[in-house]
Amino acid sequence: MAHIGLQTAAGIGMIVADVATSVTLGGCPQNKRTYMVAFDSSCQSNTTTCVTSDVYICNNEGGIMSSATTWLGLVDIYITVGLLSYKKKTAFLMGIGFVTIIS
């Protein structure tokens, strides 16, 4: 479940796709993303028919760990874990409330 929360489409975008290792550190802003393309024979003959997905990589354009969404998510995790360590029953609500106000 942690992987789903940290990945690109469903979470804070800290983990993104990588060709060599399958996953790598991400967190790049939207203007620095390079979307992956399903490369097939129709795409090879005509590049306008290439199908892109919501999976992207960050290492071509740079900007790794510079997305505000990623940092806000990491701060939320830190606040929630800190409050849970003090056995606060409202830790999750306080973390969600903090992110809601900041967002």
Residue pairs with C-beta under 8 A, 6 or more apart in sequence:
3 15
4 10
4 11
5 11
5 12
6 12
6 14
6 15
7 13
7 14
7 15
7 16
7 23
8 15
8 16
8 17
8 26
8 54
8 55
8 56
9 54
9 55
11 73
12 27
12 69
12 70
12 72
12 73
12 74
13 26
13 27
13 28
13 67
13 69
13 70
13 73
14 25
14 26
14 27
14 65
14 70
14 73
14 74
15 23
15 24
15 25
15 26
16 23
16 24
16 25
16 26
16 27
16 28
16 55
16 56
16 57
16 58
17 23
17 24
17 36
17 55
17 56
17 57
18 24
18 57
18 59
19 57
24 57
24 58
24 59
25 58
25 64
25 65
26 56
26 57
26 58
26 64
26 65
26 67
26 70
27 58
27 64
27 65
27 66
27 67
27 70
27 71
28 58
28 61
28 62
28 63
28 64
28 65
28 66
28 67
29 63
29 66
29 67
29 68
31 61
32 58
32 61
32 62
32 63
32 66
33 56
33 57
33 58
33 61
34 56
34 57
34 58
34 60
34 61
35 52
35 53
35 54
35 55
35 56
36 52
36 53
36 55
36 56
36 57
37 43
37 50
37 51
37 52
37 53
38 50
38 51
38 52
38 53
39 50
42 49
43 49
43 50
43 51
58 64
65 71
72 99
72 102
72 103
73 99
75 98
76 95
76 96
76 98
76 99
77 95
79 94
79 95
79 98
80 91
80 92
80 94
80 95
83 90
83 91
83 94
83 95
84 91
88 94
